[in-house]
Amino acid sequence: MRITVLLWAVGLALWGFGRLDSGGPLVLAAEPEAFDPKATMPQRAAQPKAQELQKAEKLVEEVFGRQIAKAKTPQEKQQLAQEILTTAREEQDSVLRYATLQAARRLAVDALDGKLGLEIVREMVAGYDPLEAMSVKDRLAEADRLWQ
């Protein structure tokens, strides 16, 4: 009996509030607006070409190579990956930033730090367009290479 009275009171209240608003039924949601994903997404850079990336990777190796070679334990690799990620976030050159993020990602994976690795991958996805020129076969080969 109490449940019936409660449901009746809630229904009456909802019906009454709808009438107070516009004289019509209760509106529970606003009209959907046209969604333009490009308008809400930040500008992303194109992924660097192979030659540009090789030059940037050499520069990253010059800067962080000794530290990477010294990092033996997972904790050392994790700390270095975090340091490199911080450096990448401050980098203005998109090609060098990409190479730096790749180095940090490799260290995070070597340190078995999935949370940090995912954070780095999200930075890469947010900042760079995907390689659309790759065929499905090439994408699968790249995925297999990364898995290994």
C-alpha positions, -999 to +999 in steps of 0.1 A: +000+000+000+028+024+009+046+017-024+015+024-044+010+058-026+047+066-031+046+058-068+014+078-072+030+108-055+062+107-076+041+104-108+019+133-098+050+154-089+066+147-122+034+155-141+030+187-121+066+199-127+063+193-164+031+215-164+048+243-146+076+245-171+059+249-205+024+237-201+034+204-217+049+171-206+080+170-185+111+173-207+139+150-193+166+159-218+175+188-240+174+185-278+206+170-291+229+195-308+248+187-339+281+172-328+313+181-347+342+159-334+367+180-352+356+212-334+361+196-300+394+178-307+427+196-303+449+200-333+470+170-339+502+168-358+509+143-386+531+114-376+566+121-387+581+105-418+607+078-415+637+101-423+626+128-399+620+102-372+654+086-376+671+120-371+650+127-340+657+092-326+694+098-329+690+131-310+670+113-283+697+086-282+724+113-278+705+130-249+692+100-230+713+071-243+736+068-214+708+070-189+688+044-208+718+021-208+723+026-170+687+019-161+687-018-153+660-023-127+623-018-134+622+011-109+651+029-126+634+024-160+601+036-147+617+067-132+636+074-164+604+069-185+586+094-163+615+119-167+615+114-205+577+118-206+580+151-187+607+163-213+584+152-242+555+173-228+577+204-228+591+198-263+579+221-291+592+202-321+565+176-330+590+151-345+613+153-316+584+150-292+571+119-310+606+102-308+609+112-271+574+097-264+585+065-282+616+062-260+595+068-229+570+042-240+597+016-246+611+022-211+576+019-195+570-014-213+605-027-202+596-016-166+563-035-169+544-003-159+512-006-178+497+025-163+526+047-174+527+030-208+490+037-213+495+073-203+523+077-229+502+060-256+473+084-248+497+113-252+507+100-286+471+093-297+460+128-285+488+146-302+493+128-336+471+117-364+471+080-372+490+067-402+461+064-427+484+055-456+491+020-440+472-009-455+455-034-433+483-059-439+509-033-429+490-024-398+488-060-388+526-064-394+533-033-373+510-046-345+529-080-346+562-062-345+552-041-315+538-072-298+572-090-302 
